[in-house]
């Protein structure tokens, strides 16, 4: 099998992830969203704003216009978890046509743990060194013994499509794996999660680095709205409406009015005399003197006008 290429990210003891090729990036997302053949808008900030809007409102099709092709090498048991994501195009190393290689995954001692009592799919707790050594010994014994038997039968001319069944699932395989950005982000969301199995999480994290490099605005939006964002159910929203005092919401709305004003002013400079009127149009309720004091502090954050206005609408919906 392939040794670890220089441009690959090493994963586990003998595996890797290598970005072979990619098609499109942030510009392709914007272009598809506008059904345009040009580069879209002339300002990078406008492209970023559109991508964030698409991610925030779950308009997924434009993200499918970006594609990634990876060359990956992983243990078979990792590949079997991986292939559960059925939206990819895959071509795997075949043990029917090719001979197996003597390459097996042996876990590091720190990753040998007990079965979790809380999670049927997880592991937890420290294992005594004596037991850890036994686990590693068994891993190596079964791997070496099974490969010796496979090699013996292969040299005797037995069909490889049959004798491959002797080999355990910690044997390394490799494949080319191609997927679009939307489905790749879904994969990363599940497999880079802290609850995912360590052995596949390593590969997911490696692919995430490639996404961040190829489509940085899309990755930023994904982090803000999917990974770090929150969605509330109808029941949860009802509880917020009941428990969150109007005065707290009003304070937040006031802050939002200042941020919208500052952002609009940053995008298109206004005369000082026009700023208070602009602030009032955003729903601000402070007096002109208070407005001037806060404005002069220089501590008002700049944001995205569309996002801030959507946030303001949601806040108003929470008021009794």
HELIX and SHEET records of a PDB file:
HELIX    1   1 UNK A   26  UNK A   33  1                                   8    
HELIX    2   2 UNK A   44  UNK A   56  1                                  13    
HELIX    3   3 UNK A   61  UNK A   65  5                                   5    
HELIX    4   4 UNK A   76  UNK A   82  1                                   7    
HELIX    5   5 UNK A  109  UNK A  111  5                                   3    
HELIX    6   6 UNK A  129  UNK A  155  1                                  27    
HELIX    7   7 UNK A  160  UNK A  163  1                                   4    
HELIX    8   8 UNK A  164  UNK A  166  5                                   3    
HELIX    9   9 UNK A  181  UNK A  191  1                                  11    
HELIX   10  10 UNK A  198  UNK A  214  1                                  17    
HELIX   11  11 UNK A  216  UNK A  222  1                                   7    
HELIX   12  12 UNK A  223  UNK A  227  3                                   5    
HELIX   13  13 UNK A  234  UNK A  243  1                                  10    
HELIX   14  14 UNK A  246  UNK A  267  1                                  22    
HELIX   15  15 UNK A  272  UNK A  281  1                                  10    
HELIX   16  16 UNK A  288  UNK A  297  1                                  10    
HELIX   17  17 UNK A  305  UNK A  318  1                                  14    
SHEET    1   A 5 UNK A   9  UNK A  11  0                                        
SHEET    2   A 5 UNK A  15  UNK A  23 -1                                        
SHEET    3   A 5 UNK A  67  UNK A  75 -1                                        
SHEET    4   A 5 UNK A 172  UNK A 180 -1                                        
SHEET    5   A 5 UNK A  89  UNK A  92 -1                                        
SHEET    1   B 2 UNK A 113  UNK A 115  0                                        
SHEET    2   B 2 UNK A 123  UNK A 126 -1                                        
END                                                                             
